[in-house]
Amino acid sequence: MKKVALVTGGARGIGRAVVERLLKDGFRVVCNYNTSFMAANELINKYGTDNILVLKADVSNEAEVKRMVEEAINTFGQIDVLVNNAAVSLDSLFQDKSVESFRKTFDVNVIGTYLVSKYVGEHMYNRKSGKIINLSSTNGINTYYPMCMEYDASKSAINSLTHNLAIQFAPYITVNAVAPGFIKTESEIKDMDEEFIREEENKILVNRAGEEEDVADLISFLASNQSDYINNQIIRIDGGMYGG
């Protein structure tokens, strides 16, 4: 029987690369989206409905998360891997930030990760098997930009949440986080000029920004049986970023 993965925020960017990689690996995939309806449905047109299920849900809304998880299990019978990828980054100058921007960021990035982990984790724990992979960031470790301080703080919180979930769900579920550095997603580089991109790449030992597929490759490994003894880790994937 094919394993099943649920990927939140799976319609675009890193999430989409993860969805497509896991499909290639032989998973059936539940692709969650909230606003990217057309991008999500492109996946159905490309891969059909036998191995992919597209579900709309706001991960910060508990009722919607509960419904999404129930529908995923009713359709595919189980969830073996959860990838908590859904996130927002509301960058702005410090003087323009607001309580609302902090709340929105934490609602989606932190509460969303908690809620989906809660309902999927209960299912996995009852089955005595499962893997949870959270998307963190080097911004949550030691790379900081005041323009995105809400995002940075939320990713630090996800690191803490990862460690707590690993303890909570032991010994049946492994919980790890992936912390990408500078990844050339469409949303990441849309306002960057080539000079700035090169300056950032010069801070990376492999001398290039990461691609979405680089992150998807790591998540593919963590979703596989080869990673069964890896647990409670925050794994950087940044090409050797050192600050420059």
C-alpha positions as CSV (number, residue, x, y, z in Angstrom):
1,M,0.0,0.0,0.0
2,K,1.3,3.4,-0.9
3,K,2.2,5.8,2.0
4,V,0.3,9.0,2.3
5,A,1.7,12.5,2.9
6,L,-0.1,15.7,3.9
7,V,1.7,18.9,2.8
8,T,0.3,22.2,4.0
9,G,0.7,25.2,1.8
10,G,1.5,22.8,-1.0
11,A,0.3,24.7,-4.1
12,R,3.3,27.0,-4.5
13,G,7.0,27.5,-3.8
14,I,8.8,24.9,-1.6
15,G,5.5,23.2,-0.8
16,R,4.7,22.5,-4.4
17,A,8.2,21.2,-5.0
18,V,7.7,18.9,-2.0
19,V,4.3,17.7,-3.3
20,E,5.8,16.8,-6.7
21,R,8.9,15.1,-5.2
22,L,6.8,12.9,-2.9
23,L,4.5,12.0,-5.8
24,K,7.7,11.0,-7.7
25,D,8.7,8.9,-4.6
26,G,5.5,7.0,-4.8
27,F,3.4,8.7,-2.1
28,R,-0.2,9.6,-2.4
29,V,-0.3,13.2,-1.4
30,V,-2.8,15.5,0.2
31,C,-2.1,19.0,-0.9
32,N,-3.5,21.7,1.3
33,Y,-4.0,25.3,0.1
34,N,-5.8,28.3,1.4
35,T,-5.8,31.0,-1.3
36,S,-3.9,29.5,-4.2
37,F,-6.9,27.7,-5.8
38,M,-5.7,27.8,-9.4
39,A,-2.2,26.7,-8.6
40,A,-3.6,23.8,-6.5
41,N,-5.8,22.7,-9.3
42,E,-2.9,22.7,-11.7
43,L,-1.6,19.8,-9.7
44,I,-4.8,17.8,-10.3
45,N,-4.6,18.6,-14.1
46,K,-1.0,17.4,-14.1
47,Y,-1.2,14.3,-11.9
48,G,-4.9,13.3,-11.9
49,T,-6.9,12.3,-8.8
50,D,-5.7,8.8,-8.1
51,N,-2.6,9.9,-6.1
52,I,-3.3,13.5,-5.2
53,L,-6.1,15.1,-3.1
54,V,-6.4,18.9,-3.0
55,L,-8.0,20.4,0.1
56,K,-8.7,24.0,1.0
57,A,-8.2,24.9,4.7
58,D,-6.9,27.8,6.7
59,V,-4.4,26.1,9.0
60,S,-5.0,28.7,11.7
61,N,-8.6,27.7,11.9
62,E,-9.1,24.7,14.1
63,A,-12.5,23.6,12.6
64,E,-11.1,23.8,9.1
65,V,-8.0,21.8,10.1
66,K,-10.1,19.1,11.8
67,R,-12.3,18.8,8.7
68,M,-9.2,18.6,6.4
69,V,-7.5,15.9,8.4
70,E,-10.7,13.9,8.6
71,E,-11.3,14.2,4.8
72,A,-7.7,13.2,4.1
73,I,-8.0,10.1,6.2
74,N,-11.5,9.2,4.9
75,T,-10.1,9.4,1.3
76,F,-6.7,7.7,1.6
77,G,-7.2,5.8,4.8
78,Q,-4.2,7.1,6.7
79,I,-1.5,9.8,6.9
80,D,2.1,8.6,7.3
81,V,4.0,11.8,6.8
82,L,3.0,15.4,7.6
83,V,4.9,18.3,6.2
84,N,4.0,21.6,7.9
85,N,5.0,24.0,5.2
86,A,2.2,26.7,5.2
87,A,3.5,30.1,6.3
88,V,3.3,33.8,5.7
89,S,5.9,36.5,5.9
90,L,4.7,40.1,6.2
91,D,7.9,42.1,5.7
92,S,7.8,45.8,6.4
93,L,9.9,48.6,7.9
94,F,9.9,48.4,11.7
95,Q,8.0,51.6,12.1
96,D,5.2,50.2,9.8
97,K,4.7,47.0,11.7
98,S,1.6,46.3,13.8
99,V,0.2,44.0,16.3
100,E,-2.0,42.6,13.5
101,S,1.0,41.6,11.4
102,F,2.5,39.7,14.4
103,R,-0.8,38.0,15.1
104,K,-1.4,37.0,11.5
105,T,2.2,35.6,11.2
106,F,2.0,33.6,14.5
107,D,-1.6,32.4,13.7
108,V,-0.5,30.8,10.4
109,N,3.1,29.8,11.1
110,V,3.0,28.7,14.7
111,I,-0.6,28.0,15.6
112,G,-1.1,26.4,12.2
113,T,1.8,24.1,12.7
114,Y,0.5,23.2,16.2
115,L,-3.1,22.5,15.0
116,V,-2.2,20.3,12.0
117,S,0.3,18.4,14.2
118,K,-2.3,18.0,16.9
119,Y,-4.9,16.3,14.7
120,V,-2.5,14.4,12.4
121,G,-0.4,13.5,15.4
122,E,-3.3,11.9,17.2
123,H,-4.0,9.8,14.2
124,M,-0.3,8.8,13.8
125,Y,0.1,8.0,17.5
126,N,-2.9,5.7,17.5
127,R,-1.3,3.9,14.5
128,K,2.0,3.9,16.3
129,S,3.8,5.2,13.3
130,G,4.4,8.6,11.6
131,K,6.8,11.4,10.6
132,I,6.2,15.1,11.1
133,I,8.5,17.5,9.3
134,N,8.2,21.2,10.1
135,L,9.5,24.0,7.9
136,S,11.6,26.4,9.9
137,S,14.2,28.8,8.6
138,T,17.8,29.9,9.3
139,N,15.9,33.2,10.3
140,G,14.8,31.3,13.4
141,I,18.4,30.3,14.3
142,N,21.0,33.0,13.8
143,T,20.1,35.0,10.7
144,Y,18.0,38.0,11.5
145,Y,16.4,40.8,9.4
146,P,14.4,43.5,11.3
147,M,12.0,43.8,8.3
148,C,10.8,40.3,8.9
149,M,11.1,40.1,12.7
150,E,7.6,38.5,13.1
151,Y,8.6,35.8,10.7
152,D,12.0,35.3,12.4
153,A,10.3,35.0,15.8
154,S,7.7,32.6,14.4
155,K,10.4,30.3,13.0
156,S,12.2,30.3,16.4
157,A,8.9,29.3,17.9
158,I,8.6,26.4,15.4
159,N,12.0,25.1,16.5
160,S,10.8,25.0,20.1
161,L,7.5,23.4,19.0
162,T,9.5,20.8,17.1
163,H,11.4,19.7,20.2
164,N,8.2,19.6,22.3
165,L,6.3,17.6,19.7
166,A,9.1,15.1,19.5
167,I,8.9,14.5,23.2
168,Q,5.1,14.5,23.2
169,F,4.8,11.9,20.4
170,A,7.7,9.6,21.4
171,P,8.3,6.8,20.7
172,Y,6.0,6.4,17.7
173,I,6.4,9.6,15.7
174,T,9.6,11.3,14.7
175,V,9.5,15.1,14.6
176,N,12.1,17.1,12.8
177,A,12.4,20.6,11.3
178,V,14.1,21.7,8.1
179,A,15.7,25.2,8.3
180,P,16.3,26.6,4.8
181,G,18.5,29.5,4.1
182,F,18.3,31.7,1.0
183,I,16.0,29.7,-1.4
184,K,15.1,31.3,-4.7
185,T,11.3,30.9,-4.5
186,E,9.2,33.3,-6.5
187,S,8.0,35.1,-3.4
188,E,11.5,35.3,-1.9
189,I,13.2,37.1,-4.9
190,K,10.3,39.0,-6.4
191,D,11.5,42.4,-5.0
192,M,15.3,41.7,-5.2
193,D,17.5,43.0,-8.0
194,E,20.4,40.9,-9.4
195,E,23.1,42.8,-7.5
196,F,21.4,42.1,-4.1
197,I,21.0,38.4,-5.0
198,R,24.7,38.1,-5.9
199,E,25.6,39.8,-2.6
200,E,23.6,37.2,-0.7
201,E,25.0,34.3,-2.7
202,N,28.5,35.5,-1.9
203,K,27.7,34.8,1.7
204,I,27.1,31.1,0.9
205,L,30.0,28.7,0.7
206,V,28.6,26.9,-2.4
207,N,28.2,30.3,-4.0
208,R,24.6,30.0,-5.0
209,A,21.2,30.3,-3.6
210,G,19.2,27.2,-3.0
211,E,16.5,25.9,-5.2
212,E,13.1,24.7,-4.1
213,E,14.1,21.2,-5.2
214,D,17.1,21.2,-2.8
215,V,14.7,21.5,0.1
216,A,12.3,18.9,-1.4
217,D,15.2,16.5,-1.7
218,L,15.9,16.8,2.0
219,I,12.3,16.4,3.0
220,S,12.1,13.4,0.7
221,F,14.9,11.8,2.7
222,L,13.2,12.6,6.0
223,A,10.0,11.2,4.8
224,S,11.7,7.9,3.9
225,N,12.5,4.9,6.0
226,Q,16.2,5.8,5.7
227,S,15.6,8.6,8.3
228,D,13.9,6.4,10.9
229,Y,16.6,7.1,13.5
230,I,16.7,10.9,13.0
231,N,14.5,12.6,15.5
232,N,14.1,15.9,17.4
233,Q,16.5,17.8,15.1
234,I,16.6,21.2,13.4
235,I,18.4,20.6,10.1
236,R,19.9,23.5,8.3
237,I,19.9,23.5,4.5
238,D,21.7,26.7,3.5
239,G,24.7,25.8,1.3
240,G,27.1,26.8,4.2
241,M,25.8,30.3,4.8
242,Y,28.2,32.1,6.9
243,G,27.2,35.8,6.9
244,G,29.8,37.2,4.6
